Amino acid sequence: MKKLLMILCSAFLIAGCTTSNPSGSVATPTTSPEVKSEPVVLNVLAPRGATALAMIPVIKNETAKVTFVDGTDVIQAAFVNPNPEYSIIVAPTNLGAKLALGDKTKYKMLGVITWGNLYLVGNDDNALQQEGNLAAFGEGAVPGLVFEATNQDIVPTVTYYNGVADAQAALISGNANVALLAEPAATATIGKMKEQGKEVKIIGDLQKEFATISGSEGYPQAAIYVLEDKYNENKEFYDSFITTIADYTANINDSTMDSLKSDIEAITPEELGVPNAEIVAKTWSRMNIRYVPAKDVIDQLNTFL
């Protein structure tokens, strides 16, 4: 175990890259008042969906230029680009780790930003023990791997689709009676089907199921990766970026929800890849968005990977 953890640290983690205060949030970096640095605008690549919500504060204060994409094809290409275009890549944990362990990328993991937002939506609590069709997404990626690890003895025929939107469409059209979906799409689907007179509900929480088999609360679903040399050259700007998103996501609660909704509307739900601001507010707690330095969760990364 110790040997494996050492391999994990050296291969794809930036060891000692950030420091945490006693409450667990990222400490704000300090700089000498005599030193004046030119501002650095970080170039970020991130997937649309729940993870994109963590990027709201750096878009607002214009300290990062964020490019959002659907799926992982563009993200994987960015990881292996011999002339890296992005300062930071937000990606599924296993994707970046696999490429780093295979020495196929210059990016290393800085921290984990989401801890699971996968749910099963169906028309019956016992749908997993009945004949039928189950629409899933993320085959070979985090969603598919977590689903397969937590649902090994099920009856429905599983069909993998290209993305969560396609799995959602299969359920809405009646081509499936159960679907693996991510929040906030899961709640949006329930609402859309209710408008059509169809009743579905969340029948499985993969976060709870994963905790049962692993003993780990949640799982490192998506992580933030950086170029180690660029990080070391401009550490204060990267750490400020992390502090900004960590503080923003940690302080979203009932009293700040209206501010979150306003931010989503300003950037637009379409750009972020979410249904609308109201559904995000309703499902915030089920998206498990919080930043934790990778070096602080090595055991959880090891269990997951």
Secondary structure, DSSP 8 states (H G I E B T S, - for coil): -HHHHHHHHHHHB-TT---B-TTSSB------TT-------EEEEEESSGGGGGGHHHHHTTSEEEEEESSSHHHHHHHH-SS---SEEEEEHHHHHHHHHTT--SEEEEEEEE---EEEEESSTTGGGSSSEEEEE-TTSHHHHHHHHH--S--SEEEEESSHHHHHHHHHHTS-SEEEEETTHHHHHHHHHHHTT---EEEEEHHHHHHHHHS-SS---EEEEEEHHHHHHTHHHHHHHHHHHHHHHHT-STTTHHHHHHHHHHH-HHHHT-S-HHHHHHHHHHH-EEEEEGGG-HHHHHHH-
